[in-house]
Amino acid sequence: MINFLNLKQINKQYREELIEACTRVIDSGWYIGGNELSEFEKNFAIYCGTKYAIGVANGLDALILIIRAWKELGKLKEGDEIIVPANTYIASMLAITANNLKPILVEPESNSFNISPSSIEAAITDKTKAILAVHLYGQLADMLSIKTISEKHNLLIIEDAAQAHGAALNGIKAGNWGDAAAFSFYPGKNLGALGDAGAITTNDQKLANVLTALRNYGSHEKYINIYAGVNSRLDEIQAAMLNVKLKYLDSEVSHRRAIAEMYLENIKNPLIKLPILNINAMSFDQHVWHLFVILCEKRDELQKFLENKGIQTLIHYPIPPHKQLAYKELNQLSFPITERIHDQVLSLPISPTLTFTDVQKIIESINEFI
Ligand SMILES: *Cc1c(COP(=O)(O)O)cnc(C)c1O
C-alpha cells in the first residue's frame, strides 16, 4: 500500500534529535513559556521574514486570536464583514463567526483553487473590513492583487497560511504578505509538531503585544489581566519538536516540489485536470505542495480504481463550509465553482518520504484510468 502520508516515517528521520530535544525539556523542569518557545518564535519569525512570531495552541486559535486582537485594538467590531474563499477549510470560517463577525463567502478561481481577486472586489460593501486570504493546498493566494485591493479599500489582510509554510513570491514568504498570518503545526502540515501547535506572524508591534497577552489569560504579567483572554499557549515540548523540524522544512519542501514536477510532467490523461500555478507561472516557489490536488469528473471511480491498485488518496474537502450543518443559515447559498471543486477534487500522495518509484507507479496507474 502506498500511504497518503506516513507520519511515523517522516518523524523517524529525526528520531534521535527529537528525543534529545524532549529530554532537554523534561530535565529542564520548565514546561510552559520558556526558552524553547522563545527560540522557536525567533527562528520562525526569521524563517518567514517577519518581525514577530507568537506561538499559540493551534492554527484555529491563531486565526481566532488575530481577529480578537483587532477587536481589542478597535480595528474590527462585531458585525463587520470579512471576505473569505467559499472553498476553504472550515477553520477559516469558524475564526470569523467565533468572533461574531460576518463571513462573506466568495468563489475561488477554478484552476488555482485560490480566492479570486475579481470576486473579492465584487463582494466589498461599507461593512467590509478585512480579507481572509487562504493559501490553499500550499499555494500563495494572488497576494499582489489582494494587496492592491486592500490598499484601495483600506481593508486588513489576514493570511491563513496553515498549509503554506515557506511558500514565497518575489522573495516574500507566506506570513509576511498580510497584516497578520495564522499558521498551524498540526502533525500532518508541512511543518508539523508531534501534537497541536500554531503561530501568528506579523510586523505590527502593537498587535504582537496584544496577542502575547491574549494567548495567556490576557496577561503579560502574572495575575495582572488587561484583557479577558484565553489559554492558548504553545508548550515547551512542542516548541522543542518544532525547533528540530524547522531546520528540515526546506529540504522536505524540495522533495515535495520534485514529486509535483513528476506529476505535472507525466500525468497525461484527458480525464484529469492538473493544478496550475496562478500568480507567476514561472515561479515554483509560490507553491509548497502541502497537497497535490487534481480534478476529475469521475473522481469517486478514480479513487476506487487507485485504491484497488494499492494507492491511498484523500478528498480535501468533500463538503464546503456553506453546506455543513454547522452553518445552516448558509445552506441555501449557491457557489457553483466551489461546489464543482468539492465534487471533483482528489489529493494524490505527496510527502517528504514518498519514493520516486512509488510516484512513478501512481503516475502509471492514473494514466491507465479510463
Ligand atoms: C489545518 C488548517 C487550519 C487549522 O489548524 P489547526 O491547527 O488544526 O487548528 C486552518 N486553516 C487551514 C486552511 C488548515 O488547513
The ligand as a Gaussian input file, in Angstrom:
#p B3LYP/6-31G(d) Opt

LIG

0 1
 C       -5.181000      22.901000       9.378000
 C       -5.826000      24.176000       8.981000
 C       -6.304000      25.086000       9.936000
 C       -6.419000      24.785000      11.387000
 O       -5.289000      24.386000      12.051000
 P       -5.400000      23.520000      13.394000
 O       -4.012000      23.555000      13.919000
 O       -5.869000      22.159000      13.034000
 O       -6.351000      24.222000      14.302000
 C       -6.792000      26.298000       9.488000
 N       -6.864000      26.584000       8.183000
 C       -6.445000      25.737000       7.240000
 C       -6.538000      26.128000       5.805000
 C       -5.932000      24.493000       7.603000
 O       -5.533000      23.632000       6.648000

